[in-house]
Amino acid sequence: MAATAHTLASGPGWHVADVICTAGAADRPFEETHQDFCVAAVTSGTFRYRAQQGTAMLAPGAILLGNAGTCYECGHDHGSGDRCLSFHFEPAYLERIVAAVPIARRLAFGTPRLPPLPALAPLLAGAEAARETGDIDAFEEFALRIAGAAVTVDSGAAGIKRPPSRRDQKRVAEAVRRIELHSDRPISLAELAGETATSPYHFLRTFRQVAGMTPYQFLLRTRLNRAAVRLHTSDDAISSIALEAGFNDLSTFNRRFRRVMGETPGGYRGRRRSGH
């Protein structure tokens, strides 16, 4: 099979790859093995996927589900090529997510794919945007959210939501304060979850419920807000402000600032100085 996989990001127990396949109808499919659990979002093209759970046609927006240690086969009977964001999870990693999902009882997917679901569209679009912009820091959260969504829908638990407890709200408040105090340095989701003695998936889900955004989104918002204040109140170089706010390079800062603020850092500073 004419496929290439480029690893975009990885962490303890997980990694995500950009998989591009150029196979067509004339290429004979062959059997492969899922080394880990696989949750792959199709971003372009179509292909037929046959696994232990059954056979399905996958198109953009669909999610391929693969169980660790099982065989599978992909074919392109109806067109050439496809591209996927392929998330891979070690069994122990996924097991912690399954334990946090109501009514999920097994560490195995029962269906070969999830169809394009409106509820998952924003999540998949965000992951694809992170691939295109090189925002690799965002993939730790996307890995957890996509795995959690797959387990939730596959287990039939999509409609079950538990409100955050007072203890969880306290944990989120403490995490928010930590992010505010240390927004100028890298803060991983695993680090924040470890300090609350919860699994990363449970912490991420609770943080979104309580704060209305993910920890990474809150971190970016905090950094951008502080940078905007500095642009308005100081004459420091934009590059210095970006680095001190926690951004690794000026191009990343410029891109994210413009996406959120609607203008470049230089334009923002100039407009504020002119009184507009």
N, C-alpha and C positions, 0 to 999 in steps of 0.2 A: 504494500500500500504506500503510495507516494505522500507521506505525511511528515511534517516537521513540527517539533514541539519546542517552544522557547519558554523557559521558566521566567515568569515575571516577578514573582515574590514567593517567599517561603518562611516558615516558622516551625516551632516544635510541633510535629504531628501533622503538618499540612503544607501544601504548596499549590500554586496555580500556574498553569501554562497556557500560552497562546498556541493553539494547535491549528495548523493550516494543512488541509488535504487537497491534493490536485487530482485524485483518482477519478476515473470516469467509468462508463458502462463497459468498456472493453477490458478493464482491469478486474481480474478475478479476486474476490474477497478471500481473506484467510483468517483463521481463528487466532485470537489473541487472548491474553489473560489480564484481568484487572488486578494489579498488584495491591492496590488499596481501594477504599471506597471512592467512587468517582461521581461527581455532580458536575456535568458539563453543560453550559449554556450555549446553544447554537446561535451564532450571530450572523451567519450568512450561509447560503447553500442548503441543499437537502440531501439526506442519505437514509438508508434503511439500517436499522440497528436490531440485531438479534442477540438476546441474552437469555439467561436462565429463567427470567421472569416473563419472557415472551418476545414478540417481534413488533416493532413500531417504526413508522416513518417520522423522521424528525425534520423540522423546518425552523427558520428563525423564530426565536422566542420560546421554543420548546427546551426542555431540560432532560438530558440523558442521565439515567440513574444506573450505576454499576456497583455490584457487591464485591467486596474484597475476595480474591482467590477464585473467582468464577470466570468462565470463558465467555467471549463475545465475538461478534463478527459485524463488520460494517460494509455495506455495499452501495454503489451509486448507479442503480438501474435506471434512474430517471433524470440524471444530470451530472455534470462534472463539478467536483470540488465542494468544499465547505470549510467553515472556520468556526472554532469553538473556544470559549474560555473554560478551560478544564480544571476544576478544583479537585484535589486529591486529599484524602484524609486517612490517617492510620486508624485502625479499629478502636484503640483506646481513646483517641480524640473524639471520634464520632459517638462512642458509647456515652461520653459525658453529656453530649447534646441530647441524645435519646433519653437519658435519665431526667432531663429538664423539661421535656415536652409531655404535657398531659396525655394520657392514654396510650402513648407510644410504648410498646412492650417488647420490641425485638430489634436487634441490630442487623437489619437487612431490609432492603427495599423490595416491596412486593410487586412493583410495576416497572417496566423498562424505561418509562419516560413520563414527564409531566407535560401536558399541552401548554401552549402559550396562555397564561392566565393574567387577566388585567391586574390583579393584586400584586403580581410579581414584576410587572413591566417597569416601574420606577427603579426597583432594585437592580434588575438586569441592565437597564440603561446606564445606571450609575457605574456599574462594574465595567461596562464597555467603554464608557468615557474615561475611566481611570486607566484602562489599557491604552487608549489613544493618546492621552496626555502624559503618560509615564508617571502617574501618581501612585507609585508602588506602595507608599505608606498606607494607602486606603485599603489595600487588599486584605489585611488582617481582619478588619471588620466585615468586608464583603464575604470572605471565606466563611466566617461564622454565620452570617445572616443567610447566605445561600444554602449552607448545610442545614441550618435550622428550618428554613422554609421548606426544603425538600422533605425532611423528616416529618414536619408538621402536616403537610398536605398528604404525603403518602400514608400517614397513620390515621388520617381523618380527624385530626385534632385542630383543624384550621379555625373552627368557630369557638374554641374554648380559650378564654382569656382570664387570667387571675390578676386581680388588682395588686399593686405592689404593697407589701406590708410596711409597717412603720419602721421596722428594722432595715428593710431595703431602701426606704426613702432616706434614712440616716446614712446608709452606705453611699448612696448617690451624692448626698450633700457633701460628705467628706471627700469624695472623688472630685467633685466640682471645685472645692477649695484647693485641692492639690493641683489640679490643672491650672487654676488661676495663679497659684504661687510659683509654679515651675513651667509655665507655658513656653519659656525660651529654650527648653531642652527637650529631647525626644522622650515621649511617654508612651509606652506600649499598652495595648489593651490587656495583655496578660499581666503586666505589672500592676495595673489598677485593680484588676480582678483579684490578684493574689493578696493585695492589702485588705480586701474585704472578705477574704476566706470563702469566695464563691467561684464557680466555674466561669470562664470567660463568656460563654454563651448566656448563662443566667444573668451575669452582670450587664452585658450589652443590652439584653432585652429589657431589663429593669431600668437601666439608664435612659433608654429611649422612651419608656413609659413615663418616667418621672420628669425628665428634662426636656422632652419633645424633640430631641436630636441625639445622635450617637456621640460617644466620647471624642472621636476624631473630628467630627463636625464642630463640636464645642471648642476643641483645642484650636482649630483653624479660625473660628470666629473670634476667639480671644486674642490670638496673634494678630489678626487683621485689624481688630479694633484698636489695639495698642499701637500698631504701626500707623494707623490713620491719625490717632491723637498726636503722635510724634511728628508726622508730616505737617500737621497744622500748627504745632507749638514750637518746633525747633528748626534750625537751619542745617542740621546734620545731613550728610549725604544719604540718598535713598538706599544705596547698597549697605551702608552701615545700619540703617534702621531695619532693613530686611533681615540682616544677620542677627542683630540683637533681639529681634522679635522671635527668632527660632527657625527662620527659613534657611535652607542650605545654600541656595543660590538666587541671584537676582531675577533670572528669567522665570523661575517657579513663583517667586513673590509677585512679579508683575502680572503673570497670568491669573493667579488666584485673586489678586486684588481687583483686577478689572472685572473678573467674573462676578464678584460679590458687590463691589462698589459701582460698577458700571462705567468706570473710566480708569485710566492709568494712574499710578501713584504721582507722576509728575503733573498730570492734568488736575488731579485732586488737590495737590498742594497749591498749584497756581490759581485755581478757582477760589480756594479758601482765602488766599492772600489778597485776591482782588476784591473780596467781599461779596462774591456771587454765590 
